[in-house]
Amino acid sequence: MSDETGDFLMVMPPSKQLTLNDLIYLKRLTVTVIFITWNRGDLDGHYVNTSPEYGGMLAAHHLISKGHRRLAVLVSEPHIAAVETRVSSFVQYARLQDAEVEEIDCNVHSYEKSAVKTYEYFRDWLAAKQPRFTGLFVISDSL
């Protein structure tokens, strides 16, 4: 790895285990390190996971651990099984932790440009409401 700077570093660990020296190096960086599909509860860090159940719970846990008790989930993708599972696990985990959760469904269909529709829907939603949430989980990684 180089010592160049940036806003964050995304790490997709190789099939072999990261060494202790690798982890020490990553911990010393001054930028946020995000691990892709590698979850270690014993290491302080940010993680992205492709498992819909775990990803939803992980997002809720992260927001709650940062002090957010009023959460919202922005459903910005078509209602396929993985999306439904991710939303459901986020909502259920948050409620188990006594957090409030609001679902904001942009009603995106598979033939639509999700980024455009989500932006327009959420812009209008924010203008029409006085949001109470302090933490927002957006289902789509592209948004």
N, CA, C and O of each residue as an XYZ file, in Angstrom:
572
protein
N       0.843     -1.181      0.000
C       0.000      0.000      0.000
C       0.882      1.235      0.000
O       1.978      1.239      0.560
N       0.384      2.276     -0.635
C       1.147      3.524     -0.670
C       0.660      4.445      0.440
O      -0.360      4.185      1.078
N       1.399      5.514      0.660
C       1.044      6.481      1.691
C       0.277      7.671      1.127
O       0.209      8.719      1.770
N      -0.303      7.527     -0.071
C      -1.086      8.608     -0.642
C      -2.336      8.827      0.199
O      -2.828      7.908      0.854
N      -2.843     10.054      0.173
C      -4.016     10.358      0.979
C      -5.272     10.345      0.131
O      -5.212     10.428     -1.096
N      -6.398     10.242      0.792
C      -7.699     10.255      0.149
C      -8.749     10.398      1.224
O      -8.423     10.570      2.399
N     -10.012     10.327      0.831
C     -11.101     10.452      1.786
C     -11.349      9.156      2.553
O     -11.717      9.184      3.727
N     -11.147      8.029      1.892
C     -11.321      6.739      2.537
C     -10.565      5.684      1.751
O     -10.121      5.922      0.628
N     -10.428      4.529      2.353
C      -9.772      3.400      1.709
C     -10.709      2.213      1.801
O     -11.137      1.840      2.893
N     -11.031      1.611      0.651
C     -11.854      0.405      0.648
C     -10.922     -0.789      0.518
O     -10.063     -0.828     -0.364
N     -11.098     -1.759      1.403
C     -10.243     -2.936      1.421
C     -11.095     -4.168      1.186
O     -12.042     -4.430      1.927
N     -10.756     -4.922      0.153
C     -11.389     -6.210     -0.077
C     -10.299     -7.243      0.172
O      -9.488     -7.534     -0.707
N     -10.290     -7.795      1.388
C      -9.199     -8.711      1.727
C      -9.103     -9.873      0.750
O     -10.112    -10.362      0.241
N      -7.887    -10.300      0.500
C      -7.684    -11.453     -0.376
C      -8.198    -12.713      0.302
O      -8.632    -12.683      1.454
N      -8.144    -13.805     -0.420
C      -8.651    -15.055      0.143
C      -7.867    -15.485      1.380
O      -8.394    -16.187      2.243
N      -6.624    -15.068      1.462
C      -5.853    -15.412      2.665
C      -6.133    -14.379      3.755
O      -6.612    -13.281      3.470
N      -5.836    -14.732      4.980
C      -6.050    -13.844      6.117
C      -5.137    -12.632      6.050
O      -3.996    -12.731      5.598
N      -5.639    -11.489      6.499
C      -4.777    -10.335      6.657
C      -3.859    -10.610      7.846
O      -4.271    -11.220      8.833
N      -2.636    -10.162      7.745
C      -1.684    -10.386      8.836
C      -1.861     -9.324      9.905
O      -2.525     -8.312      9.683
N      -1.272     -9.555     11.049
C      -1.297     -8.585     12.127
C      -0.644     -7.277     11.674
O      -1.121     -6.197     12.023
N       0.427     -7.364     10.912
C       1.084     -6.162     10.389
C       0.166     -5.392      9.448
O       0.149     -4.161      9.463
N      -0.608     -6.121      8.618
C      -1.581     -5.460      7.737
C      -2.596     -4.668      8.559
O      -2.892     -3.514      8.250
N      -3.125     -5.298      9.607
C      -4.135     -4.661     10.444
C      -3.565     -3.462     11.200
O      -4.232     -2.437     11.337
N      -2.338     -3.590     11.687
C      -1.694     -2.474     12.387
C      -1.520     -1.293     11.435
O      -1.775     -0.147     11.804
N      -1.088     -1.578     10.219
C      -0.911     -0.519      9.221
C      -2.245      0.179      8.943
O      -2.312      1.408      8.930
N      -3.301     -0.601      8.723
C      -4.608     -0.038      8.416
C      -5.145      0.796      9.582
O      -5.776      1.831      9.366
N      -4.899      0.351     10.801
C      -5.375      1.066     11.991
C      -4.691      2.421     12.133
O      -5.285      3.360     12.664
N      -3.463      2.533     11.669
C      -2.704      3.784     11.802
C      -3.074      4.833     10.755
O      -2.711      6.000     10.903
N      -3.776      4.444      9.720
C      -4.145      5.395      8.679
C      -5.075      6.475      9.240
O      -5.865      6.218     10.149
N      -4.971      7.660      8.695
C      -5.807      8.766      9.166
C      -7.130      8.861      8.416
O      -7.960      9.708      8.744
N      -7.338      8.019      7.426
C      -8.597      8.014      6.684
C      -9.463      6.848      7.146
O      -8.972      5.895      7.751
N     -10.737      6.935      6.856
C     -11.663      5.853      7.166
C     -11.331      4.644      6.305
O     -11.146      4.764      5.094
N     -11.258      3.484      6.936
C     -11.011      2.235      6.221
C     -12.313      1.447      6.219
O     -12.903      1.211      7.273
N     -12.760      1.040      5.038
C     -13.993      0.274      4.890
C     -13.631     -1.102      4.362
O     -13.014     -1.226      3.304
N     -14.014     -2.137      5.100
C     -13.758     -3.507      4.686
C     -14.978     -4.033      3.938
O     -16.108     -3.896      4.407
N     -14.750     -4.627      2.788
C     -15.827     -5.190      1.988
C     -15.936     -6.684      2.279
O     -14.952     -7.417      2.178
N     -17.122     -7.123      2.636
C     -17.490     -8.523      2.904
C     -16.569     -9.205      3.909
O     -16.337    -10.411      3.821
N     -16.055     -8.455      4.844
C     -15.196     -9.028      5.881
C     -15.597     -8.382      7.183
O     -15.393     -7.181      7.358
N     -16.157     -9.135      8.095
C     -16.715     -8.555      9.303
C     -16.010     -9.080     10.534
O     -15.973    -10.284     10.789
N     -15.459     -8.166     11.280
C     -14.775     -8.518     12.515
C     -15.349     -7.653     13.622
O     -15.078     -6.454     13.677
N     -16.122     -8.237     14.483
C     -16.689     -7.485     15.585
C     -15.652     -7.023     16.582
O     -15.904     -6.093     17.349
N     -14.485     -7.656     16.587
C     -13.457     -7.303     17.564
C     -12.538     -6.186     17.083
O     -11.660     -5.754     17.831
N     -12.717     -5.711     15.860
C     -11.904     -4.616     15.337
C     -12.796     -3.410     15.087
O     -13.857     -3.525     14.473
N     -12.357     -2.257     15.566
C     -13.098     -1.040     15.317
C     -12.920     -0.669     13.857
O     -11.792     -0.493     13.396
N     -14.006     -0.550     13.130
C     -13.899     -0.213     11.718
C     -15.259     -0.134     11.079
O     -16.284     -0.289     11.742
N     -15.260      0.107      9.792
C     -16.481      0.194      9.007
C     -16.502     -0.998      8.059
O     -15.487     -1.339      7.451
N     -17.665     -1.624      7.940
C     -17.766     -2.831      7.144
C     -18.947     -2.762      6.191
O     -19.988     -2.199      6.527
N     -18.790     -3.329      5.013
C     -19.877     -3.485      4.064
C     -20.009     -4.973      3.818
O     -19.011     -5.662      3.612
N     -21.230     -5.472      3.839
C     -21.436     -6.901      3.709
C     -22.489     -7.161      2.652
O     -23.468     -6.422      2.546
N     -22.289     -8.212      1.869
C     -23.235     -8.524      0.800
C     -24.404     -9.382      1.264
O     -25.350     -9.580      0.502
N     -24.369     -9.896      2.482
C     -25.489    -10.662      3.011
C     -26.610     -9.696      3.381
O     -26.408     -8.822      4.224
N     -27.786     -9.834      2.769
C     -28.857     -8.872      3.052
C     -29.255     -8.814      4.529
O     -29.462     -7.729      5.072
N     -29.363     -9.972      5.178
C     -29.753     -9.987      6.587
C     -28.711     -9.282      7.440
O     -29.028     -8.387      8.223
N     -27.469     -9.701      7.274
C     -26.410     -9.151      8.100
C     -26.173     -7.678      7.768
O     -25.924     -6.871      8.664
N     -26.250     -7.329      6.492
C     -26.046     -5.941      6.087
C     -27.053     -4.999      6.718
O     -26.686     -3.914      7.171
N     -28.312     -5.395      6.755
C     -29.341     -4.566      7.381
C     -29.109     -4.394      8.867
O     -29.213     -3.290      9.401
N     -28.793     -5.502      9.535
C     -28.528     -5.427     10.975
C     -27.278     -4.597     11.257
O     -27.256     -3.803     12.197
N     -26.242     -4.779     10.446
C     -24.992     -4.050     10.625
C     -25.213     -2.545     10.478
O     -24.652     -1.759     11.241
N     -26.022     -2.146      9.511
C     -26.311     -0.721      9.317
C     -27.054     -0.152     10.522
O     -26.717      0.931     11.002
N     -28.054     -0.868     11.010
C     -28.800     -0.400     12.182
C     -27.885     -0.325     13.402
O     -27.917      0.651     14.152
N     -27.084     -1.345     13.592
C     -26.158     -1.356     14.733
C     -25.204     -0.164     14.679
O     -24.957      0.486     15.695
N     -24.676      0.116     13.502
C     -23.728      1.225     13.360
C     -24.390      2.552     13.719
O     -23.827      3.338     14.481
N     -25.573      2.808     13.179
C     -26.255      4.068     13.470
C     -26.607      4.190     14.951
O     -26.446      5.256     15.544
N     -27.085      3.100     15.545
C     -27.436      3.114     16.959
C     -26.189      3.306     17.821
O     -26.238      4.021     18.822
N     -25.077      2.680     17.447
C     -23.835      2.824     18.225
C     -23.285      4.243     18.165
O     -22.502      4.644     19.026
N     -23.691      5.007     17.150
C     -23.280      6.406     17.030
C     -24.265      7.346     17.740
O     -24.133      8.567     17.654
N     -25.247      6.773     18.437
C     -26.172      7.570     19.240
C     -27.501      7.896     18.589
O     -28.316      8.608     19.178
N     -27.735      7.398     17.403
C     -29.000      7.683     16.713
C     -30.098      6.773     17.252
O     -29.927      5.556     17.314
N     -31.223      7.367     17.641
C     -32.362      6.596     18.152
C     -33.585      6.752     17.261
O     -34.542      5.988     17.385
N     -33.565      7.729     16.367
C     -34.652      7.927     15.405
C     -34.063      7.687     14.025
O     -33.331      8.520     13.492
N     -34.393      6.537     13.458
C     -33.790      6.097     12.205
C     -34.814      6.103     11.068
O     -36.026      6.082     11.283
N     -34.278      6.133      9.866
C     -35.109      5.973      8.671
C     -34.346      5.097      7.700
O     -33.115      5.084      7.686
N     -35.089      4.368      6.891
C     -34.504      3.561      5.830
C     -35.135      4.015      4.518
O     -36.357      4.030      4.369
N     -34.276      4.386      3.573
C     -34.718      4.863      2.265
C     -34.655      3.700      1.289
O     -33.570      3.245      0.926
N     -35.814      3.224      0.865
C     -35.896      2.098     -0.059
C     -35.804      2.668     -1.469
O     -36.764      3.227     -1.997
N     -34.625      2.511     -2.063
C     -34.304      3.165     -3.326
C     -34.047      2.173     -4.455
O     -33.442      2.517     -5.470
N     -34.509      0.951     -4.271
C     -34.355     -0.093     -5.277
C     -35.679     -0.827     -5.428
O     -36.539     -0.740     -4.551
N     -35.854     -1.552     -6.534
C     -37.069     -2.363     -6.698
C     -37.197     -3.390     -5.569
O     -36.198     -3.807     -4.984
N     -38.406     -3.783     -5.278
C     -38.685     -4.702     -4.176
C     -38.384     -6.153     -4.553
O     -39.296     -6.956     -4.750
N     -37.114     -6.471     -4.647
C     -36.713     -7.865     -4.854
C     -36.438     -8.475     -3.481
O     -36.405     -7.759     -2.481
N     -36.242     -9.779     -3.428
C     -36.098    -10.473     -2.147
C     -34.952     -9.923     -1.300
O     -35.115     -9.736     -0.094
N     -33.796     -9.661     -1.911
C     -32.650     -9.176     -1.142
C     -32.929     -7.806     -0.528
O     -32.519     -7.540      0.601
N     -33.612     -6.948     -1.252
C     -33.948     -5.622     -0.731
C     -34.933     -5.747      0.427
O     -34.757     -5.124      1.474
N     -35.961     -6.553      0.231
C     -36.947     -6.765      1.299
C     -36.284     -7.305      2.564
O     -36.604     -6.877      3.672
N     -35.365     -8.243      2.391
C     -34.665     -8.833      3.528
C     -33.787     -7.801      4.227
O     -33.758     -7.745      5.456
N     -33.077     -6.990      3.461
C     -32.198     -5.964      4.032
C     -33.017     -4.945      4.834
O     -32.635     -4.571      5.943
N     -34.130     -4.503      4.272
C     -34.993     -3.540      4.965
C     -35.558     -4.164      6.238
O     -35.515     -3.554      7.306
N     -36.079     -5.360      6.120
C     -36.686     -6.043      7.256
C     -35.683     -6.255      8.393
O     -36.011     -6.018      9.556
N     -34.479     -6.693      8.071
C     -33.491     -6.931      9.127
C     -33.052     -5.621      9.778
O     -32.800     -5.583     10.982
N     -32.959     -4.541      8.988
C     -32.631     -3.225      9.546
C     -33.705     -2.795     10.536
O     -33.405     -2.408     11.665
N     -34.962     -2.868     10.099
C     -36.090     -2.428     10.922
C     -36.195     -3.282     12.185
O     -36.330     -2.743     13.284
N     -36.133     -4.595     12.041
C     -36.283     -5.477     13.195
C     -35.161     -5.279     14.211
O     -35.419     -5.209     15.413
N     -33.919     -5.187     13.738
C     -32.802     -4.992     14.660
C     -32.941     -3.655     15.391
O     -32.738     -3.585     16.603
N     -33.286     -2.600     14.659
C     -33.429     -1.281     15.275
C     -34.528     -1.295     16.334
O     -34.360     -0.733     17.416
N     -35.636     -1.931     16.024
C     -36.744     -1.975     16.989
C     -36.386     -2.811     18.212
O     -36.827     -2.508     19.321
N     -35.593     -3.856     18.020
C     -35.125     -4.636     19.173
C     -34.262     -3.789     20.113
O     -34.172     -4.063     21.310
N     -33.634     -2.761     19.551
C     -32.792     -1.858     20.341
C     -33.579     -0.622     20.803
O     -32.993      0.366     21.244
N     -34.907     -0.692     20.695
C     -35.807      0.397     21.099
C     -35.576      1.693     20.336
O     -35.758      2.779     20.886
N     -35.184      1.587     19.096
C     -35.041      2.760     18.233
C     -36.307      2.915     17.402
O     -36.961      1.929     17.062
N     -36.647      4.157     17.078
C     -37.759      4.423     16.168
C     -37.253      4.245     14.741
O     -36.115      4.598     14.433
N     -38.101      3.696     13.870
C     -37.706      3.504     12.473
C     -38.846      3.934     11.565
O     -40.004      3.578     11.781
N     -38.497      4.698     10.555
C     -39.456      5.103      9.539
C     -38.977      4.571      8.193
O     -37.820      4.770      7.821
N     -39.856      3.901      7.466
C     -39.526      3.442      6.116
C     -39.981      4.488      5.113
O     -41.125      4.942      5.147
N     -39.077      4.864      4.223
C     -39.393      5.816      3.155
C     -39.213      5.057      1.847
O     -38.089      4.815      1.406
N     -40.318      4.689      1.239
C     -40.292      3.871      0.029
C     -40.450      4.749     -1.200
O     -41.478      5.403     -1.373
N     -39.441      4.764     -2.046
C     -39.464      5.585     -3.269
C     -40.230      4.916     -4.406
O     -40.352      5.491     -5.488
N     -40.744      3.717     -4.177
C     -41.531      2.980     -5.178
C     -40.807      2.849     -6.511
O     -41.380      3.113     -7.567
N     -39.566      2.447     -6.454
C     -38.758      2.273     -7.656
C     -39.082      0.915     -8.279
O     -39.172     -0.095     -7.582
N     -39.254      0.910     -9.588
C     -39.505     -0.323    -10.335
C     -38.278     -0.664    -11.170
O     -37.440      0.202    -11.421
N     -38.165     -1.902    -11.597
C     -36.953     -2.386    -12.270
C     -36.654     -1.674    -13.577
O     -35.497     -1.650    -13.997
N     -37.624     -1.105    -14.225
C     -37.406     -0.451    -15.513
C     -37.081      1.040    -15.370
O     -36.877      1.724    -16.373
N     -37.032      1.547    -14.136
C     -36.811      2.969    -13.915
C     -35.360      3.278    -13.549
O     -34.628      2.409    -13.076
N     -34.961      4.513    -13.773
C     -33.643      4.982    -13.346
C     -33.736      5.283    -11.854
O     -34.265      6.320    -11.453
N     -33.221      4.373    -11.039
C     -33.435      4.472     -9.597
C     -32.814      5.722     -8.980
O     -33.403      6.306     -8.070
N     -31.652      6.143     -9.446
C     -31.001      7.313     -8.857
C     -31.842      8.570     -9.083
O     -32.026      9.369     -8.165
N     -32.346      8.742    -10.288
C     -33.151      9.923    -10.616
C     -34.460      9.897     -9.830
O     -34.835     10.889     -9.205
N     -35.151      8.759     -9.865
C     -36.439      8.671     -9.180
C     -36.268      8.859     -7.674
O     -37.067      9.547     -7.040
N     -35.235      8.253     -7.104
C     -35.004      8.379     -5.671
C     -34.698      9.824     -5.292
O     -35.242     10.341     -4.317
N     -33.839     10.466     -6.052
C     -33.497     11.852     -5.772
C     -34.753     12.730     -5.782
O     -34.986     13.502     -4.853
N     -35.544     12.604     -6.824
C     -36.745     13.427     -6.949
C     -37.756     13.118     -5.848
O     -38.337     14.029     -5.257
N     -37.963     11.831     -5.575
C     -38.921     11.436     -4.542
C     -38.478     11.941     -3.176
O     -39.275     12.522     -2.440
N     -37.213     11.725     -2.834
C     -36.718     12.103     -1.511
C     -36.665     13.625     -1.360
O     -36.950     14.147     -0.282
N     -36.309     14.334     -2.417
C     -36.310     15.806     -2.389
C     -37.712     16.308     -2.047
O     -37.881     17.157     -1.172
N     -38.718     15.773     -2.750
C     -40.096     16.185     -2.511
C     -40.578     15.752     -1.126
O     -41.301     16.491     -0.458
N     -40.183     14.574     -0.707
C     -40.569     14.056      0.609
C     -40.016     14.961      1.703
O     -40.730     15.312      2.643
N     -38.734     15.344      1.582
C     -38.116     16.220      2.587
C     -38.784     17.594      2.621
O     -38.939     18.185      3.690
N     -39.176     18.098      1.457
C     -39.834     19.405      1.392
C     -41.219     19.371      2.028
O     -41.663     20.364      2.605
N     -41.905     18.231      1.927
C     -43.277     18.115      2.423
C     -43.347     17.738      3.902
O     -44.371     17.969      4.545
N     -42.307     17.180      4.435
C     -42.337     16.683      5.817
C     -41.292     17.400      6.656
O     -40.400     18.071      6.135
N     -41.420     17.245      7.931
C     -40.386     17.691      8.853
C     -39.775     16.420      9.443
O     -40.257     15.892     10.446
N     -38.711     15.940      8.808
C     -38.141     14.657      9.235
C     -37.693     14.674     10.696
O     -37.146     15.658     11.194
N     -37.941     13.570     11.348
C     -37.522     13.416     12.743
C     -36.281     12.553     12.867
O     -35.658     12.518     13.928
N     -35.911     11.858     11.802
C     -34.785     10.930     11.921
C     -33.459     11.675     12.006
O     -33.293     12.774     11.476
N     -32.522     11.026     12.696
C     -31.161     11.565     12.788
C     -30.165     10.654     12.084
O     -29.030     11.055     11.827
N     -30.584      9.426     11.770
C     -29.742      8.471     11.059
C     -30.507      7.874      9.893
O     -31.649      7.440     10.047
N     -29.874      7.851      8.718
C     -30.546      7.374      7.507
C     -29.746      6.249      6.878
O     -28.539      6.378      6.669
N     -30.420      5.141      6.576
C     -29.826      4.020      5.867
C     -30.432      3.985      4.476
O     -31.639      3.802      4.325
N     -29.595      4.162      3.456
C     -30.038      4.110      2.060
C     -29.719      2.728      1.521
O     -28.564      2.302      1.550
N     -30.720      2.028      1.035
C     -30.584      0.643      0.606
C     -29.621      0.477     -0.545
O     -28.874     -0.502     -0.575
N     -29.607      1.389     -1.491
C     -28.769      1.238     -2.688
C     -27.361      1.744     -2.438
O     -27.171      2.852     -1.937
N     -26.388      0.942     -2.784
C     -24.997      1.382     -2.621
C     -24.629      2.461     -3.629
O     -23.726      3.255     -3.369
N     -25.304      2.509     -4.772
C     -24.982      3.518     -5.772
C     -25.501      4.901     -5.385
O     -24.996      5.911     -5.876
N     -26.489      4.952     -4.524
C     -27.031      6.244     -4.109
C     -26.321      6.735     -2.868
O     -26.637      7.811     -2.361
